[in-house]
Amino acid sequence: MHSPDDIYYALETTKVLREPDRRIDTFGETRFEFQLISELMDRTGEVRIRTGSVEAMRPRILRPSAYHEVELEGFDASARARFDKLVEQLRFEGKDLAFLQYGFQFRRGNVHEEIIHDSIDSVRERVLESIRKSGNPSLAIIEGVDDAWEISILKFSFEMILRSHEINAFDFKRRGLI
């Protein structure tokens, strides 16, 4: 389990270098692919690249206190405590938590890891150049903390919710659901 300082550090240092071209769909599942790059904590000149996917399930309208019902499938046993800490931290920072009216189930797919023997700057540039060439619209490039990398993925997921919230709310209102 990560300490509050580890969580705070991961939240502060995680950067989304490239967002996917789309937002979370209002009436269906949305799958985002990610590449998360991070320097190994105990070795210089080594960078880990994690490749995987995150699925945001179809948003649903919930009662305001229902954020406890958000399911975290595929994450380790301490994910619930980390999720609750992240929500608490965001609330403390004054972040708009209106998205919690919607329940999302996040499923983390299989994650593949690769160690690259190079500087973080070089790896970052190669990964970004690769996505510029491939143009994958659902791929996010994230730079995070190696030992708290799941916090980095959760932060990315929350940012996608915050960016999608207005569109989702408009869609729900247009159909008379809220």
N, C-alpha and C positions, 0 to 999 in steps of 0.2 A: 504494500500500500504506500502511496506517495504521501509525503508530508505536505502540509499547507504551503510551505515555501516552495516545494517542488512543483506543485500545481500552479502556483502564482507565477513562478519562473517560466514554466512551459506556456502559460497563457500570454505572458508578456513578450516572449521571444519568438513565438510561432508566427510565421509570415506566409500568407497565401501569395505565391509568386505569380500564379496564373489561375484564374477562376474558370470553371466550365462556362460554355456559351449559353447555357440554359439555366433555368431556375427550377425549383421543386414544383412538379405538376400538382394542380389542385385536385384533380379527379382521377389520379392514377399513381402508380409507383414511379419513382425516379431513381435511376442508377448513375452514380458518379464514379469514375475511375480516379485513382490518385497515384502520384509518385511523391513520396515523402523522403526528403534528403536530410540527413543529420550527421554531424561530426561525432565520431566515437569519443566518449568521454575520457577514456583512459589511454588513447593512442593518438599521436599526431599524424597528419597526412592520410587519414583513413576516414572514408565517408560511407555511410550505409544508405542504400536506396531501397526503400520498401515500396512495393507496387501492389495495389489491391483495389478494392471497390467498396463503396458505401451505398446502401440502399435506403432511401427515404420512402416509407410507405405512404399511401394515400392519406392526406390530412383528414382529420375528423373533428367535428365540433365537440368540445368537452366542457364540463363545468370548470370554473376557474381553479379549483384546488386539485384538478385531475393530473397535474404534471407527474405525480407519483406513479401514474399508470403507464408512463412512457416505458416501452420495453427496449432492452438493450441485448439483442440476441447476438451471440458469437463473440462477445467480449468476456474477459475473465471475471471471476467472482467479485473483484473489487470495483468493477465498473459502475455499479449503482452508487457506491459511496463517492466515487470521483465525479459522477454526473451531478449528484446532489450538491457537492462542493462547488462545482462549476456554476450551477444555477445560483447558489448562495453568493459566490464571488461576483457574478454579473449583476445580481440585485444590489449588492454593496456598491458597485461601481456606477449604479444608477442607469444601467442599460434597460432598454425597453423590452420587457419580458412578455409582451402581448402575445407572442407566438405560442405561449404555453396554453392558450385556449385551444390549441390544436394538438392532437396526440400524434406523435411520429414514432414509428418503430424503426430503429436503425439496425441493419444487419451488416456486419463487417464480413466481407468475403474472405477467401483465402488470401493471405498476404505472403508475397515472395520477397526475399531479402537478397541483396547483393552488396558485397564490400568492394569499394573502389579505392585504390591506393593513389590518392591525389588530393589536392587542396579542395576545400569546400567551394571556393570561388570557381575553380575550373570545372568541377562537377556541376555546379549550378548552371554555368554557361552552356555546358554540353546538353544538359537536360532541357533547358529552355530552347536551345537551337533545335533539338530533336522535335519538340512539340511544334515549333514554327514550321518545320518541314512536313510533319505528318498531318497537322491541322485537326487532331482529334478533338471534337467539340465537347466531349463529356469528361475530358481529363483535367484534373486540378494538379498543380505543382505546388507542394507545400514544403517549407523549410522549418524544421522543428527540432525538438530536443530528443536525443536518442533514447534515453532511459524512460522518458515520459511521452513517448510518441503517440500513444492512444489519446492523451490529452490534446495533442495537436490535431488529431483527426476529429475529436469531439468539437474543438474550437472551430474548425472548418465547417463542420455540420451545422453548428449554431449560427455561424455567419451566413450560410446558405438559407437557413430558416428566416433570419432577419431580412435578407434581401428578397425573399419570396413572399413574405407575409402580406405585403400590400396587394400584390397580384392575387394571392389566394383569397384574401378578404373580399376583394372586388368580385371575384368569380362566385363566391358564396352569396354575396349580396345580390348579384345579378340574377341568381337562380332562386332568390327568396329564402335562402337557408339560414341567414343571420340577419 
